[in-house]
Amino acid sequence: MKIAVLPGDGIGKEIVAEAVRVINALNEPFELEFAEVGGAAYEAHGHPLPEPTVRLAQAADAVLFGAVGDWKYDALDSHLRPEQAILGLRSQMKLFANFRPAVCYPELIAASTLKPEIVAGLDLLLVRELTGDIYFGQPRGRRDAPDGDFRGAPEAFDTMRYSRPEIERIARVAFEAARKRQRKLTSVDKANVLATSRFWREVVSDVHASYADVALDHMYVDNAAMQLVRAPRSFDVIVTGNMFGDILSDEAAMLTGSIGMLPSASLNERAQGLYEPSHGSAPDIAGKGIANPLATILSVAMMLRHSLNRVDQAARIEGAVKSALASGVRTSDIWSEGTRRVDTSEMTDAVLAAL
Ligand code: NAD
């Protein structure tokens, strides 16, 4: 099994180095190959996603990605900005399914902005379609309005569209994920207003016929946004389109309190995946050795589960992270009174000790 390791910029380099320590401690015959991406690749090769990096990612079974971006690149042309690297990898690897778990660890309940009794025991998975919807739909652009009350005035427009096979494949991925959990899937749309959503609902219901063991319900996106803060534990797996998923996944992330704890996975039809923390390159704390490495270490666990077919090792890592938290160590972002403040590598030490 080959893992392409792309640390990127800012704290990306620091947290990926820690995740690699954890991979090495598993004593598995994984082959790790490193490449530059983002601002680091721009500095070295003049492009945020050089061809050799794409080839390495495409040939690997999985990609471990740190983070890209730095304010110093803000003035670059948009196609040269570090963030283009992650968009480029998603489209080149055809990563259409984004998994974002939101788990509230008992030790970190106080870090959530919600009341403890609302988030205690929270464990949900949001599955977002990643390559379609209004973010990529054509036509799009600017023109003079051809009709309506503002006919002739300058306007901008985008197109929301989804095809049947596109909805079927994300629905299947979500039903499969629900099968490995509590067997409950909530499909989120805006079928009371949008034709795309009515079609989405129809296709998801059709796919349900092959997954009768999973309970399916449908929810409008505005209600889902409300239920996520009112009763987040009522969800097991949520599946939704690209734009609704973009918004709801950040909302779900915040329920758990710390962005430094949240892993993510993006998969294609071959179960080849890109695994990364949900946070960015955090230029404000880069180089200080204080970043929380747990989101990246938990991304390695997702990689083992979804691409490398090693559920046993995934569970070992997740258990070790829980034990490390139970031992009382905390990086600054999750520190609270009565716990011991540690730096990035000391946090990994605690995980390795528990492993
Ligand atoms: P960010 O996620 O990098 O940081 C937001 C805040 O969270 C900062 O205060 C940061 O210090 C803190 N934080 C983030 N990760 C942390 C960790 N592991 N431990 C402790 N604290 C942590 O978001 P931002 O500041 O909006 O963006 C910074 C750069 O990252 C930008 O260039 C942005 O474009 C880029 N970005 C990249 C990705 C990606 O690579 N996939 C995702 C989001 C943002």
Residues whose N, C-alpha, C, O or C-beta is under 5 A from the ligand:
A	BS01	NAD	G66 A67 V68 G69 D70 W71 E83 I86 G260 S278 H279 G280 S281 A282 P283 D284 I285 I290 A291 N292 D333
